[in-house]
Amino acid sequence: MTPIMQLESARLLLRQWQDKDLPKFAEMCADPRVMRYFPQTLSRLESAAVIGRVRGHFAENGYGLWALERKDNGQFIGFTGLGEVGFDAPFTPATEIGWRLAYEHWGLGFASEAAWTCLRCAFGQLGMEEVVAFTAQANLPSEKVMQAIGMVRDLEGDFDHPNLPGHELQRHMLYRITREQWQQTLHE
Ligand SMILES: CC(C)(COP(=O)(O)OP(=O)(O)OC[C@H]1O[C@@H](n2cnc3c(N)ncnc32)[C@H](O)[C@@H]1OP(=O)(O)O)[C@@H](O)C(=O)NCCC(=O)NCCS
């Protein structure tokens, strides 16, 4: 499949990663505020590896975590996108939607705007039937994005993340949205 290189929303470009994104991406992944609901912050090398994996996911699947660029000032501010869930759980195989923004760009609606654009792509161009999202149960800012784009919590879907055995962040909540539910949000 031809990769979906770029998407666009009112205030953002969702684009391919550029080498010049690494310093800012590494800075945000080293910020304890951004990584509060992850087991640890990332080193520069680990952040570079994330970008490498994201590029590989685009090459393999034709979509992935798009780099976000503000149209007003050209700044790279983080990522939002789609990915195949990389572990086994009762709800897999599944496509997940995820986001991570630099702290100074929180509270401006960018994550929800980008996420909505990704859902449009998932259910439009990509013809998907369902998208899931999950996060540690205490991650309310992320849960708010899920709710803002019309996702619905699967009350029976809570699960222990297999990569976090025994960790305090292990218990995760699961949100879902089907193509039908997404279409309904368009008429609300
Ligand atoms: C999760 C995360 C992306 C949410 O970022 P965010 O900026 O709070 O999310 P949104 O883009 O939806 O913005 C919503 C906020 O912007 C405000 N806002 C301002 N202008 C807005 C606009 N034009 N449109 C919508 N919301 C707007 C809203 O009122 C809301 O503020 P509130 O939370 O104080 O009520 C961010 O906290 C983050 O990067 N966290 C770290 C990474 C992470 O945990 N990722 C998830 C792992 S699963």
PDBQT file of the ligand as one rigid body, heavy atoms in Angstrom, charges set to zero:
ROOT
HETATM    1  C1  LIG A 201      -2.466  13.246  26.579  1.00  0.00    +0.000 C 
HETATM    2  C2  LIG A 201      -2.053  14.602  26.020  1.00  0.00    +0.000 C 
HETATM    3  C3  LIG A 201      -1.651  14.490  24.561  1.00  0.00    +0.000 C 
HETATM    4  C4  LIG A 201      -3.269  15.527  26.136  1.00  0.00    +0.000 C 
HETATM    5  O1  LIG A 201      -2.910  16.841  25.720  1.00  0.00    +0.000 OA
HETATM    6  P1  LIG A 201      -3.950  18.026  25.873  1.00  0.00    +0.000 P 
HETATM    7  O2  LIG A 201      -3.338  19.230  25.300  1.00  0.00    +0.000 OA
HETATM    8  O3  LIG A 201      -4.451  18.073  27.282  1.00  0.00    +0.000 OA
HETATM    9  O4  LIG A 201      -5.166  17.484  25.007  1.00  0.00    +0.000 OA
HETATM   10  P2  LIG A 201      -6.081  18.236  23.980  1.00  0.00    +0.000 P 
HETATM   11  O5  LIG A 201      -5.350  18.534  22.734  1.00  0.00    +0.000 OA
HETATM   12  O6  LIG A 201      -7.316  17.436  23.828  1.00  0.00    +0.000 OA
HETATM   13  O7  LIG A 201      -6.421  19.608  24.678  1.00  0.00    +0.000 OA
HETATM   14  C5  LIG A 201      -7.500  19.674  25.564  1.00  0.00    +0.000 C 
HETATM   15  C6  LIG A 201      -7.320  20.903  26.425  1.00  0.00    +0.000 C 
HETATM   16  O8  LIG A 201      -7.101  22.037  25.596  1.00  0.00    +0.000 OA
HETATM   17  C7  LIG A 201      -8.104  23.051  25.875  1.00  0.00    +0.000 C 
HETATM   18  N1  LIG A 201      -8.288  23.781  24.610  1.00  0.00    +0.000 N 
HETATM   19  C8  LIG A 201      -7.816  25.026  24.371  1.00  0.00    +0.000 A 
HETATM   20  N2  LIG A 201      -8.110  25.386  23.113  1.00  0.00    +0.000 NA
HETATM   21  C9  LIG A 201      -8.769  24.354  22.544  1.00  0.00    +0.000 A 
HETATM   22  C10 LIG A 201      -9.327  24.133  21.263  1.00  0.00    +0.000 A 
HETATM   23  N3  LIG A 201      -9.231  25.056  20.302  1.00  0.00    +0.000 N 
HETATM   24  N4  LIG A 201      -9.911  22.943  21.016  1.00  0.00    +0.000 NA
HETATM   25  C11 LIG A 201     -10.015  21.996  21.969  1.00  0.00    +0.000 A 
HETATM   26  N5  LIG A 201      -9.508  22.160  23.225  1.00  0.00    +0.000 NA
HETATM   27  C12 LIG A 201      -8.891  23.333  23.500  1.00  0.00    +0.000 A 
HETATM   28  C13 LIG A 201      -9.258  22.270  26.425  1.00  0.00    +0.000 C 
HETATM   29  O9  LIG A 201     -10.077  23.081  27.226  1.00  0.00    +0.000 OA
HETATM   30  C14 LIG A 201      -8.558  21.216  27.237  1.00  0.00    +0.000 C 
HETATM   31  O10 LIG A 201      -8.074  21.755  28.439  1.00  0.00    +0.000 OA
HETATM   32  P3  LIG A 201      -8.359  21.059  29.862  1.00  0.00    +0.000 P 
HETATM   33  O11 LIG A 201      -7.656  19.714  29.820  1.00  0.00    +0.000 OA
HETATM   34  O12 LIG A 201      -7.738  21.980  30.843  1.00  0.00    +0.000 OA
HETATM   35  O13 LIG A 201      -9.837  20.903  29.947  1.00  0.00    +0.000 OA
HETATM   36  C15 LIG A 201      -0.884  15.172  26.817  1.00  0.00    +0.000 C 
HETATM   37  O14 LIG A 201      -1.269  15.268  28.163  1.00  0.00    +0.000 OA
HETATM   38  C16 LIG A 201       0.380  14.335  26.699  1.00  0.00    +0.000 C 
HETATM   39  O15 LIG A 201       1.134  14.457  25.745  1.00  0.00    +0.000 OA
HETATM   40  N6  LIG A 201       0.622  13.490  27.708  1.00  0.00    +0.000 N 
HETATM   41  C17 LIG A 201       1.835  12.687  27.745  1.00  0.00    +0.000 C 
HETATM   42  C18 LIG A 201       1.827  11.504  26.804  1.00  0.00    +0.000 C 
HETATM   43  C19 LIG A 201       0.751  10.507  27.149  1.00  0.00    +0.000 C 
HETATM   44  O16 LIG A 201       0.471  10.245  28.314  1.00  0.00    +0.000 OA
HETATM   45  N7  LIG A 201       0.176   9.949  26.103  1.00  0.00    +0.000 N 
HETATM   46  C20 LIG A 201      -0.839   8.944  26.214  1.00  0.00    +0.000 C 
HETATM   47  C21 LIG A 201      -0.267   7.631  26.485  1.00  0.00    +0.000 C 
HETATM   48  S1  LIG A 201      -1.458   6.384  26.215  1.00  0.00    +0.000 SA
ENDROOT
TORSDOF 0
